[in-house]
Amino acid sequence: MATQYSIQGTTAKGLAASVERGVTEGELAPGDALPPVRRLADELGISPGTVATAYKELRRRGLVVTRGRGGTVVAEAPSVASRRPPRVPPGLVDLASGLPDPAFLPVLRPPAEVRPVYGSHRAAPRLSALEELTRAWFARDGVPAERVTFAHGALDCIGRLLSVELRPGDAVAVEDPGFHHLLDLVPALGLRMVPVAVDGEGITPEALGAALRAGVRAVVCSPRVQCPTGASFSTGRRDELAAMLREFPEVLVVEDDYTVEIAGPVAPTLAASGLGRWAQVRTVSKRLGVDLRWAGVAGDPVTVARHDGRMLMTSGWVSHVLQETVVGLFSDPAVAGLVAAGEAAYAERRGVLVEALEARGVGVAGGPGGASGLNVWVPVRDESAVVNGLRTRGWWVAAGARFRIASPTAVRITTATLEGAEGRRLAADFADVLGEAEATYGG
């Protein structure tokens, strides 16, 4: 524990609040150890049971974790705040954002006129026009669309689904490496993460099987363009995973299909595999704009009903102004053309970098030719050495630590805005940096 911070309190609630205050104010950093239960109890003149109760509450809320003989330490992503990426230093090319190229995003045009209504939209939360477009969107790709609903983005939906289905302390299987905001969200809900390894075809059957046997209550995964590796399900992999999941019909399976329309052919989906409990979430932020906080959701009747029941008690509905905006974008042929141009550009830009890296002997996740999407995941031995080495050459890439639980070290490079010549120059710089790291650190 940081020596300058002293935990105070005489009740479990007071102790927990003191620790949370230390984390919030930065006095307790991720990895800092809390005093052993009996030692803190002796220092404060209270019972060990009071301290143990406080630590249990902090674990439930995701602020601390227990590491066996390593004691209780502040979590790497304490639930009082999500990990934010570091600011991009001036003068560097930002390849760490994971965001699309604004050149392929349409101008958002909200409806010109929104008439006031009496009361609220709780009785009719979804516009029928957008509901029909959403059903067609899912059905086109083989996802059952009898039950659809809306949410304020993927994380909003996933957080709501997990909170109504699970209880604090329950386990959730998550991809490793995986979406960093999800890795922050799960412990913030008081849930335990069980990492599931990913290869070029998505989550591996061996890792999923181990997680299911360990008693996970939910699985969150991506059918295609997995973040950060870009992996997508093959038909064989999907079928193998689905067969395993059908043996656990009570486990909720949530698919995050966040790159639909901009990442090539549709991948096979678990949502169409006859599972008992499932939902697929599709967002439009990568396709239509990062400020367009809307998601379509398809799922089994129970899952959709529970999601909507919780939303009814909180935000109530997704703004009809926002829904009207989405309807206009979905129905505009010019927007469809712009999105298609973006899809082609993203594939080309990513391909140029992957080919140039492989030509210099630098392997990427997904094997020869890589996977797909807006990012490239490159295994490296020393993340800091590579990030800092590229920084000296004018590039800003993301260290893999934010995306990993137990998986090997790597860096993530966003290729969405990386023109061809830039990609080849980056590959040359990357190979040089790896060579320097090998000479300095032995690999």
Secondary structure by P-SEA (a helix, b strand, c coil): ccccbbbbbccaaaaaaaaaaaaaacccccccccccaaaaaaaacccaaaaaaaaaaaaaacccccccccccccccccccccccccccccccccccccccccccccccccccbbbbbccccccccccaaaaaaaaaaaaaaccccccccccccaaaaaaaaaaacccccbbbbbbccccaaaaaaaaaacbbbbbbbbccccccaaaaaaaaaacccbbbbbcccccccbbbbcaaaaaaaaaaaaacccbbbbbbcccccccccccccccccccccbbbbbbccccccccccbbbbbbcaaaaaaaaaaaaaccccccaaaaaaaaaaaacaaaaaaaaaaaaaaaaaaaaaaaaaaaaccccccccccccccbbbbbbccaaaaaaaaaaabbbbbcccccccccccbbbbbcccccaaaaaaaaaaaaaaaaaaaaaccc
